[in-house]
Amino acid sequence: MSDRFTDNREDSRFELDVDGKLAFADYQRHAGVLTLPRVEAAMPLRGTGAADRLMQQVITAARAEGVRIKPVCSYAVAWMRRHPENNDLLA
Protein backbone atom coordinates (compact mmCIF):
# COMPACT_ATOMS: atom_id res chain seq x y z
CA MET A 1 0.00 0.00 0.00
CA SER A 2 1.49 3.33 -1.01
CA ASP A 3 0.22 6.82 -0.16
CA ARG A 4 0.68 9.97 -2.21
CA PHE A 5 -0.45 13.23 -0.60
CA THR A 6 -1.14 16.34 -2.68
CA ASP A 7 -2.65 19.77 -2.23
CA ASN A 8 -4.99 20.01 -5.19
CA ARG A 9 -5.42 23.79 -5.15
CA GLU A 10 -7.45 23.76 -8.36
CA ASP A 11 -10.19 21.75 -6.60
CA SER A 12 -9.47 23.22 -3.13
CA ARG A 13 -8.81 19.91 -1.47
CA PHE A 14 -6.06 17.83 0.01
CA GLU A 15 -5.88 14.36 -1.49
CA LEU A 16 -4.37 11.11 -0.33
CA ASP A 17 -4.08 8.66 -3.19
CA VAL A 18 -3.81 5.11 -1.86
CA ASP A 19 -3.11 2.76 -4.74
CA GLY A 20 -5.46 4.68 -7.04
CA LYS A 21 -8.21 5.27 -4.48
CA LEU A 22 -8.77 8.69 -2.90
CA ALA A 23 -9.34 10.08 0.53
CA PHE A 24 -9.78 13.84 0.44
CA ALA A 25 -10.40 16.89 2.59
CA ASP A 26 -12.15 19.81 0.93
CA TYR A 27 -10.98 23.18 2.19
CA GLN A 28 -11.55 26.89 1.97
CA ARG A 29 -8.64 29.27 2.52
CA HIS A 30 -9.28 32.65 4.08
CA ALA A 31 -7.08 34.97 6.15
CA GLY A 32 -4.63 32.30 7.29
CA VAL A 33 -7.32 29.73 8.11
CA LEU A 34 -8.08 26.43 6.39
CA THR A 35 -11.74 25.56 6.92
CA LEU A 36 -12.41 21.84 6.46
CA PRO A 37 -16.09 21.33 5.56
CA ARG A 38 -15.71 17.76 4.28
CA VAL A 39 -13.38 14.80 4.73
CA GLU A 40 -14.19 11.63 2.83
CA ALA A 41 -12.58 8.34 1.85
CA ALA A 42 -13.52 6.07 -1.04
CA MET A 43 -15.51 3.05 0.16
CA PRO A 44 -12.62 0.58 -0.28
CA LEU A 45 -10.47 2.79 2.00
CA ARG A 46 -12.93 3.06 4.85
CA GLY A 47 -11.63 1.34 7.96
CA THR A 48 -8.06 1.26 6.67
CA GLY A 49 -6.82 4.40 8.45
CA ALA A 50 -6.57 6.37 5.20
CA ALA A 51 -8.61 9.32 6.53
CA ASP A 52 -6.40 9.38 9.65
CA ARG A 53 -3.25 9.45 7.50
CA LEU A 54 -4.83 12.17 5.37
CA MET A 55 -5.53 14.32 8.44
CA GLN A 56 -1.98 13.81 9.68
CA GLN A 57 -0.74 15.15 6.33
CA VAL A 58 -3.19 18.07 6.48
CA ILE A 59 -1.74 18.98 9.90
CA THR A 60 1.80 18.77 8.53
CA ALA A 61 0.85 20.98 5.56
CA ALA A 62 -0.88 23.53 7.81
CA ARG A 63 2.18 23.76 10.08
CA ALA A 64 4.50 24.16 7.09
CA GLU A 65 2.30 26.88 5.64
CA GLY A 66 1.77 28.63 8.99
CA VAL A 67 -2.03 28.50 8.87
CA ARG A 68 -4.66 27.46 11.38
CA ILE A 69 -7.42 24.89 10.93
CA LYS A 70 -11.14 25.25 11.42
CA PRO A 71 -12.68 21.76 11.34
CA VAL A 72 -16.34 21.76 10.32
CA CYS A 73 -16.79 18.20 9.04
CA SER A 74 -17.74 15.83 11.85
CA TYR A 75 -14.79 13.56 11.05
CA ALA A 76 -12.32 16.46 11.17
CA VAL A 77 -13.81 17.70 14.45
CA ALA A 78 -13.60 14.21 16.00
CA TRP A 79 -10.07 13.71 14.67
CA MET A 80 -8.89 16.98 16.21
CA ARG A 81 -10.48 15.99 19.55
CA ARG A 82 -8.59 12.68 19.45
CA HIS A 83 -5.34 14.52 18.74
CA PRO A 84 -5.20 17.39 21.27
CA GLU A 85 -1.48 17.78 20.58
CA ASN A 86 -2.62 19.74 17.52
CA ASN A 87 -4.92 22.15 19.38
CA ASP A 88 -2.44 24.95 18.76
CA LEU A 89 -3.60 24.90 15.13
CA LEU A 90 -7.29 25.37 15.90
CA ALA A 91 -8.76 28.60 14.59
ZIHU-V29543 format. One record per residue. N is the residue number from 1. RES is the residue in one small letter. NEAR is the number of other C-alpha atoms within 12 Angstrom. Layout:
n:N res:RES near:NEAR
n:N res:RES near:NEAR
This chain:
n:1 res:m near:13
n:2 res:s near:13
n:3 res:d near:21
n:4 res:r near:22
n:5 res:f near:29
n:6 res:t near:24
n:7 res:d near:24
n:8 res:n near:19
n:9 res:r near:14
n:10 res:e near:12
n:11 res:d near:15
n:12 res:s near:21
n:13 res:r near:30
n:14 res:f near:40
n:15 res:e near:37
n:16 res:l near:36
n:17 res:d near:26
n:18 res:v near:26
n:19 res:d near:16
n:20 res:g near:17
n:21 res:k near:24
n:22 res:l near:29
n:23 res:a near:37
n:24 res:f near:38
n:25 res:a near:44
n:26 res:d near:32
n:27 res:y near:31
n:28 res:q near:26
n:29 res:r near:22
n:30 res:h near:15
n:31 res:a near:13
n:32 res:g near:18
n:33 res:v near:21
n:34 res:l near:33
n:35 res:t near:31
n:36 res:l near:35
n:37 res:p near:24
n:38 res:r near:27
n:39 res:v near:34
n:40 res:e near:31
n:41 res:a near:30
n:42 res:a near:23
n:43 res:m near:13
n:44 res:p near:17
n:45 res:l near:25
n:46 res:r near:18
n:47 res:g near:14
n:48 res:t near:17
n:49 res:g near:21
n:50 res:a near:33
n:51 res:a near:36
n:52 res:d near:28
n:53 res:r near:31
n:54 res:l near:36
n:55 res:m near:39
n:56 res:q near:26
n:57 res:q near:25
n:58 res:v near:42
n:59 res:i near:34
n:60 res:t near:22
n:61 res:a near:23
n:62 res:a near:29
n:63 res:r near:21
n:64 res:a near:12
n:65 res:e near:17
n:66 res:g near:19
n:67 res:v near:24
n:68 res:r near:29
n:69 res:i near:36
n:70 res:k near:32
n:71 res:p near:32
n:72 res:v near:23
n:73 res:c near:22
n:74 res:s near:17
n:75 res:y near:23
n:76 res:a near:33
n:77 res:v near:24
n:78 res:a near:17
n:79 res:w near:27
n:80 res:m near:28
n:81 res:r near:15
n:82 res:r near:15
n:83 res:h near:18
n:84 res:p near:14
n:85 res:e near:13
n:86 res:n near:24
n:87 res:n near:19
n:88 res:d near:17
n:89 res:l near:27
n:90 res:l near:27
n:91 res:a near:21
